[in-house]
């Protein structure tokens, strides 16, 4: 009987201990579950935060679109710049072309001036020859058969003689040859004769104490080259003045004596 009671007591103690152990474990489990439950919302909050990042990521394509828009607009801007540059180049070429025309005109004008200058040397040379002839005649005694007297200290007297055609627009860049029978006696007294075709027409007038000699021509325009030289008498004898350019292009009255 005692043995049975002791076994029952042991069994009861064992049962109570097991029950206590089992009851304790659920509490821990509940705490663990509670902790897990509490932890899980934190993760959920983190997961909810992630869409904000997603929104930020969605914002990035907008920037990309802006960049793409800029990239799209850049070729158009470049095209516009190229077109502007092309227009500027065309304007510069036009300006250069316009500027080149005066240059060509200048070159052509320079060549004409060179030709004119080379021909003017004829006039200057012959005016000096005529002046030297007049001075030589002044310094030499001459017998005047018509008046039967000796002439001294006088230039060849003439009311005006001309050697060559009248100068006008019809004689531009034309030369002429003088025949021997065209020389007036005054030209012989001046010891002057043209040995080759001339562009200038020469004229002479004198009262014996003063003389005026002219050389006129139409080189590139009507009456554009006219020179004059005057002779006079001083205490030293007959003297020659400087050669003067009295040209007035288009005005042929200066070519007359």
LINFEN-V661980 format. One record per residue. PSI is psi in radians with two decimals (* if undefined). BURIAL is # if it has 16 or more other C-alpha atoms within 10 Angstrom, else .. D_LAST is the distance of its C-alpha to the last C-alpha in Angstrom with 1 decimal. Layout:
BEGIN
PSI/BURIAL/D_LAST
PSI/BURIAL/D_LAST
END
This chain:
BEGIN
-0.78/./187.7
-0.65/./186.0
-0.70/./184.1
-0.74/./182.8
-0.67/./181.8
-0.70/./179.9
-0.66/./177.9
-0.69/./177.0
-0.75/./175.9
-0.72/./173.7
-0.67/./172.3
-0.76/./171.5
-0.72/./169.8
-0.70/./167.8
-0.77/./166.7
-0.71/./165.7
-0.71/./163.6
-0.73/./161.8
-0.67/./161.2
-0.70/./159.7
-0.75/./157.4
-0.65/./156.3
-0.59/./155.5
-0.69/./153.5
-0.72/./151.3
-0.61/./150.1
-0.80/./149.0
-0.69/./146.8
-0.70/./145.6
-0.68/./144.7
-0.71/./142.9
-0.72/./141.0
-0.70/./140.2
-0.71/./139.2
-0.69/./136.9
-0.70/./135.6
-0.72/./135.0
-0.59/./133.3
-0.66/./131.2
-0.75/./130.1
-0.57/./128.3
-0.77/./126.3
-0.66/./125.1
-0.69/./124.6
-0.67/./122.4
-0.69/./120.5
-0.61/./120.1
-0.50/./118.8
-0.53/./116.3
-0.69/./114.9
-0.53/./113.4
-0.74/./111.2
-0.65/./109.9
-0.67/./109.5
-0.66/./107.5
-0.69/./105.3
-0.62/./105.0
-0.50/./104.0
-0.57/./101.3
-0.74/./99.7
-0.55/./98.7
-0.77/./96.7
-0.69/./94.7
-0.69/./94.4
-0.66/./93.1
-0.72/./90.5
-0.72/./89.5
-0.67/./89.3
-0.74/./87.2
-0.71/./84.9
-0.62/./84.8
-0.70/./84.0
-0.47/./81.3
-0.81/./79.7
-0.66/./78.5
-0.75/./76.9
-0.73/./75.2
-0.71/./74.1
-0.73/./72.8
-0.70/./70.9
-0.71/./69.5
-0.73/./68.5
-0.72/./66.8
-0.74/./65.0
-0.69/./63.9
-0.75/./62.8
-0.72/./60.7
-0.71/./59.2
-0.73/./58.4
-0.71/./56.8
-0.70/./54.7
-0.71/./53.7
-0.69/./52.8
-0.73/./50.7
-0.72/./49.0
-0.72/./48.5
-0.71/./47.1
-0.65/./44.7
-0.48/./43.8
-0.52/./43.3
-0.81/./40.7
-0.57/./38.2
-0.74/./39.1
-0.72/./38.3
-0.66/./35.0
-0.74/./34.3
-0.76/./35.2
-0.74/./33.0
-0.65/./30.1
-0.68/./30.9
-0.72/./30.9
-0.69/./27.5
-0.62/./26.1
-0.79/./27.7
-0.77/./26.2
-0.74/#/22.7
-0.70/./23.3
-0.59/./24.6
-0.51/#/21.5
-0.41/#/19.2
-0.51/./21.1
-0.82/./19.5
-0.79/#/16.0
-0.72/#/17.4
-0.81/./19.5
-0.56/#/16.9
-0.71/#/14.5
-0.67/#/17.6
-0.74/#/18.5
-0.74/#/15.4
-0.74/#/15.8
-0.65/#/19.5
-0.68/#/19.0
-0.69/#/16.9
-0.70/#/19.7
-0.70/#/22.4
-0.68/#/21.1
-0.67/#/21.2
0.03/./24.7
2.51/./26.0
2.45/./27.2
2.48/#/25.8
2.24/./27.4
1.78/./25.5
-0.64/./27.6
-0.73/./26.1
-0.02/./26.8
1.02/./29.7
2.86/./28.9
2.34/./28.2
2.25/#/24.9
2.68/./25.2
1.03/#/23.2
2.44/#/19.7
2.76/#/16.7
2.19/#/15.9
2.33/#/14.4
2.44/./11.5
-0.04/./9.6
2.04/./7.2
2.65/#/9.0
2.40/#/9.1
1.77/#/12.3
3.01/#/13.6
2.87/./13.8
2.42/#/11.6
2.20/#/12.2
-2.85/#/14.7
-0.30/#/18.4
-0.12/./19.6
0.29/#/18.2
2.17/#/20.0
0.67/#/21.8
2.47/./21.2
2.99/#/20.6
2.75/./20.3
2.28/./21.6
2.24/#/19.9
2.76/./22.5
-0.58/./23.1
-0.05/./22.4
-0.12/./18.8
2.11/#/17.8
2.81/./16.4
-0.56/./18.2
-0.67/#/15.4
-0.55/#/15.8
-0.65/./19.4
-0.46/#/19.0
-0.03/#/17.3
0.67/#/20.3
2.31/#/18.3
2.38/#/19.7
2.13/./20.1
-0.08/./23.8
2.83/./23.9
2.50/./22.3
2.62/#/19.1
-0.40/#/18.0
2.57/#/14.4
2.32/#/11.6
2.49/#/10.0
2.69/#/7.1
2.45/#/7.5
2.48/#/7.2
2.57/#/10.5
0.13/./13.2
-0.55/#/15.9
-0.39/#/16.7
2.65/#/13.5
2.62/#/10.8
2.30/#/8.1
2.41/#/8.2
2.62/#/7.4
2.12/#/10.2
2.53/#/10.6
2.79/#/13.9
1.71/#/16.5
-1.05/#/19.5
-0.41/#/22.1
2.94/#/20.2
2.14/#/17.2
0.76/#/14.0
0.04/#/16.3
1.78/#/14.9
2.22/#/11.5
2.66/#/11.5
2.51/#/9.8
2.36/#/11.6
2.53/#/11.8
2.56/#/14.2
3.07/#/16.5
2.37/#/20.0
-3.05/./23.2
-0.41/./26.8
-0.10/./26.9
-2.77/./24.3
2.37/#/20.8
2.70/#/20.0
2.35/#/17.7
3.13/./16.9
2.77/./17.4
2.19/#/15.4
2.42/./14.4
1.92/./14.6
0.47/./12.3
2.45/#/13.7
1.55/./14.9
2.25/./16.9
-0.36/./16.8
1.80/./13.7
-0.01/#/11.0
-0.48/./8.7
-0.31/#/7.5
-0.30/#/6.7
2.67/#/3.8
*/#/0.0
END
